[in-house]
Amino acid sequence: MSTSLQKKIENVYVKADCVMQVFVHGESLQATLVCIVVPDPETFVQWCNNNGLQGGDLAELCKRADVKKAVLDEMNRVGKDSKLKSFEMAKNIRLDHEPWTVENDLLTPTFKSKRPQLQKFYESEIKEMYGQ
């Protein structure tokens, strides 16, 4: 998958109210895209409450299947509104409550995602999302 297409999709998905950071991953041998999503720690618990998903702090909410489904649905709603094609939409996500920072080497000093580092950091989660 081209980096420009990844960035295009990420720029759409980050518009979702519940999303602060997103990393889109696609593999040539897989039919779908997957994403690592970092929810906005300042608004995510309230977003969950507003969507009938009460109970728990940020870390606990990120582990729940119903919350993951709600976030994916919201991201794909924003994707549809932004005219993403069906093959450009993620079919699976993983929520991570730890933001990416320059200090943990997942962002550049200008706050851009470091793709190779993100891919390596989330390698096991990506494989799991693809059922490998």
N, C-alpha and C positions, 0 to 999 in steps of 0.2 A: 504494500500500500504506500502510495506516495506521501511524503511529508506535507505537501501542500493540501492534499485532501484531508489528512489527519487534522491539520490546523483549521481548515474550513469547518469541519464537523465540530471540533472542540470549541471554536468561536461561537457556534450556534448553541451548543449544549451549555456553555457557561452562562448563557442568558437565563436559564431556568432559575427560578427564585431560590431553590434549595442547593444550588451548586456553586462552590467557590473555585475549585480546581478540577480539571478533567484531563485524563490521558486516554486517547482512543488508540486501540491496538487492533490491527488486522493482519492475518497471516494468509499467504497465498494458497495454502492447502486447506483453509477453513472457509466456510460459506458465509460466516457472520463476523460482525465486529463486536469487540468487547471493550469495556471502559473501566478505568479506575476513577472513582469519584471521591473528592474530598468535599463534604458539605461545609457550608459557611457556619463556623462554630457560634457566631453571634445570633444567627437567626434560625438555625436548623430545628432546635427543640420546639420553638414556637410554630414553625412551618408544620412539623409533625402534629402538634396539638391541633392546629387549624384543619388538618386533614384527617382527624379522628384517630391518630396514632399516638395516643398518650402513653406515658410510662417510660421512665428511664432517662439517663443523661445521654450526652452525645455518643460516647463509646458504646453504650448498651443499644441505643437506637440503630447504630451502624451495623450491628450484628443481626438484626431482625429481618426475616424474609419479607414480611408485609411492608416494612419501611423501604427495603430495597426495591420491591415491585412498584411502590408509589413513586419513588424517585425516578426509576426507569420510565414509568408511564409519563411523568411530568417532562422528562428530557425529550422523549419521543413526541409529545404533544408540541413542544417548542420546535422540535425538528420538522414536524409536519407544517407548522405555521411558517417556518422559514424555507419551505419547499425542498427539504432534503428528500432524496429518493429513498425508496425502501431499503435498498442495499447499503445506503449510507447510515442507516440507523442501527444503533447498538441493540443486540439481542440479550446481552447479559452484562451486569455491572458488579463491581465490588466496591463497597463503601469503606473508606478509611478515615478515621477521625483525626489522624495526624496530618496537619498541613505540610506541604512541601516547602522547604526553606533553602536559603543559600547555605546555612549551617549544616543541614543534613545532605548537602550536595545534590539535591534534586532540582534546584533552580540556579540559573546563572545570576551574577550580580545585578543584571537588569531584569530579573524576575521572569525570565523565560524558562519553560520546562526543558530539562536536560533529558531528551528522549532515550538515549542509550542507557543512562543511569536508571531512569524510571522503568524501562523494560527489564533490566537486570534485577532491580529492587523488588519488582512485583512478578518475577518469573514464575514462581509457584502458583500465585493467584491466577495468573493468565492461563496457565496449563489447566488449573482446576476449572476455570470458567469454560474452557473448551472440552472438558471431560477427559483430559489425558492423564 
